[in-house]
Amino acid sequence: MAQTKTRTVIMNAESNQTEQIGVSVPANEIGNMPGQVTAPVIGKTSATERDANSSDKFNFWLAPGQIVNPFDIVEDEHLGKAFDKDGKPTDRPSKTYGLVTTIEHRTDSPNHLANYVSSNFGDVSETEINTPRIGTNVAKVNVLSNSGEIYMPLQNDRPVRFASAEGIAEALGIDAMAERNRIPAGLIKMSNGASTVAFLDQEFILGPEGAHINISGISGLATKTSYAMFMLQSILQKAERTRDDEGKPLSEKIAVIILNVKQGDLLQIDQPGAQPSVDQMELWEAMGLEPRPFRNVRYLLPRSNNPGMPNSFLQPVGYQTYAYALQDTADKLDLLLSDVMDQSGAMDALVGDIMQGIVNREASFRNTASWDNLLNGEPLVKNGQTQKWGDHYPSTIGKFRRHMRRIVRTRSTGLFTNARARNEMNLAEQIREIEGGQTYVVDIARLGEEEQKLVFGDVLRTVYELKAEDPENRVTRKPIPEKVIFFVDELNKYAPSGSKGSPVLQQVLDIAERGRSLGVVLFSAQQFLSAVHPRVTGNCATKILGRTGSSEISTPDYRFLDDDLKMNLTRLGKGELIVTHAVYRQPVKIIFPRPAYQQRQPGT
Amino acid sequence: MNRPLEFLGPAIELIGRNASVLPATGGAFEEMAKPDVEEADDRFFGGAKEAKEGFQDFAEFPAPGWRELYRPTPPVFRSKKHVFRYFCDGSIKTYFLGTIIEGDRSYPLELTQIGSAIVHRKDDGSLEVAKLERQLLLLVPYKDGRGVSESLYNDLKRMQTPVFRIVDVAVPDPLSERRQDPRDKSGAKARFEMHMLEKRLIEEFAPNRKPDEWTIIDGGVRRGEFIELSRTVGVAKSFDRTPTFTVRKGYRGTIRKDISALLAGLEYGCRTAAFFAHGGKVAFWYVRLRPQGKVDYPLMGVVKVEVPTPDEKPISTELADNLSSALVGERNVTPHGLDKRWHAHLYPIFQAERVIKANFFTETVLFASIRWPKPKQGLLS
């Protein structure tokens, strides 16, 4: 890094005074007031005829050798006075903060041919250059904020510095967050080695101002699930330290439901992992968090075809098994058949009538107590033949039977049973009993696709009803948690973009659009943001982006990102994420620690 | 608000009040320099006698034979020997403001921005400005009695500042005295003033140089007056294309070559023999910086090198070789695409010129300061 810079200006064009300085002044003192200690100057703002500074953007050239990267936050003193937290003017000059979006190297070469000629007419072995071509690195910056609410363009030749930790907080709007609402979401690390905690506003994660977090990025970097789990841990630990008006920790009012969709990834979250490395410990400590596993966890695993065994990649200590008998599923048959083609609506009408018939114990379904009864007995089948029932034609009923037989019998993983054993739970009943401070992990990793959708929809519908209707059939007298956070990976399976509407999608949309006010919060993840229904992602006040392919970022779903910033998504490393948050004026890049729970799979 | 040209307005107003003015369209416009102006200046500075008779004497020792007019001077780059450390250039922009009518006399009023810069090349090859100065000149004829009146001239003189001067075009100098057209004369006077500024800067800066550090001046070493500093060379990218060279004389017959013949035989990375000019006070020769096949015609890619020889003694062949090799080493990079003289332009000189021009007032600022008073009714009738 350049430490000194010789002042060479002889004539001051503004004052017409002749001055000869010729002395070396440390670069970091240029632009400083006498006695003032501030961060080193790394460059100066630059406005040109073609590339003007504006209220939204500015450019600055960099001192030779100075390193700056996209997502670094810089500051520059500006016109007017800064406001204090109450919005009153102070004696300090206002500061404009900006986010570096890209860095260009500019030379005075008008074209590539000039460079070719300048290498002795294309002599590639020519390594000697007496006078290197004049060039500079120019950083392009998006304006984040001004501490005096002044959005005049930055003037030319203003000294630019890396923002301080306080400056970053001010730039992002963190300083305006109430202390109790600040959720550590990762560490912002800048090119000068400085770092600061990126806080998210709890009111924009758990409501009521905004809600939901959506995480996207390609698989294989082990980032999406890890980050969701980190955020859950961060929210819970922060809530433990925050008291309500009665002096009780807020963590007692938050419940978490996690769907495990891959291997046994999330079936050991209450078990401590290996001792974190020093670097990892520092990350945890920097954010004021403790590297620890989850507490008060219940694991719910699906029933399998092997008697007494759950259908799961591993069996955590104290797990319970859930299964679906016909009576448990009667009011959810729509979820089970949500993918069946039904252009005329005949199937939908049939399913609706069957659901109503079973739930209301109508006369025609009085003897329908099991899946076998439903598929092979009256009222749908008589003497082994599909028959017309009510307004429903045999062909529709036959289609219903074929799909149901495939799902609950021939292709079933064992989730469906004619009668649940004593140790096989009704999942909805278990979910309905959830209490604040508890974390439920519902395993669906080994289930078939329709089964997964059933369980997903069932949990979501139960939570929604729990919060929206205060159900009478909740046994426990403990209060319903104020906030229920629901985490699911591969959201695109349940709420795909382009879907015209299915019962499962409708359930997700209900949560995405109305969960904010009900206290039902959706943490979701998927590989491709574009693969998820836009009404779901559009309602997420916080979007997290991991490494993403270039074809994906060219889709319209990434319009909220500046073009220069988009390309950075293609080269994010492991553990690096871009965070866009309702409170932040621009996206920021963060790093976060690895989970502190057991992640090793059996046999590895 | 700060007005950078606050001294100019009163001078314009003074002229407008004391004389009739036929303002230029738009208040002022830039006088475009003729493309061969440097070449013409080189011819004028070359001296009448030499222009007529050609260059007669070799200026290096040992003197070359007439068959040994060229010497190979392969490039020596900065990494091996950093010879040229300082590069000096001057630049000029002249504006025609209008025609002044005083009594039965009329004369052009010209405004000129002149500037000169010395850039320093550091060990790593990067450049920094070592010295820079800019002046604004108001050019009027006075001394010959055919221009501005004495009282107006004296009033204008009183308005001078360190960066704003009133210059009498009628005072003779080697460049302007041969010009006949009044506006040409003003332009030549402005160039002379620029050369004087360059000379002063070079001489003022000379004590700052270390013993082995050389300076390159853009153009010849005669800037109206000789620059007699040691370790200073003039490198001209445009030069007189008319002289002849006597390469052999005596009882075996005289052989002369014109410059085209001389330079056509000059190969890439070679120099010609050095000749004396200005009655022996300058040694000069030519160096080819670019291969002939790579440029449009054979005379491109050649620079004229001048070294002051105030004692009128020849320079050593070794010195001319070393300087030439170091010059060939300056071939990278070039201002190709930025300046049509790129083939003979030295990049640090090009940057010095940029520094000066970047510090000139823009035409927007300049023209905004030129406000002629409204003419009185019937003044010009």
Interface residues (C-beta under 8 A of the other chain):
Chain A: T6 T8 V9 I10 M11 A13 E14 S15 N16 T18 Q20 G22 P64 D108 S109 P110 N111 L113 A114 N115 V117 S118 S119 N120 F121 E126 E128 I129 N130 T131 P132 R133 I134
Chain B: N2 P4 F7 P75 F77 R78 S79 R121 D124 G125 S126 L127 E128 V129 A130 K131 L132 E133 R134 T161 P162 V163 R290 P291 K294 G329 E330 R331 N332 V333 T334 P335 H336 G337 L338 W342 Y347 P348 Q351 R354 N359 F361
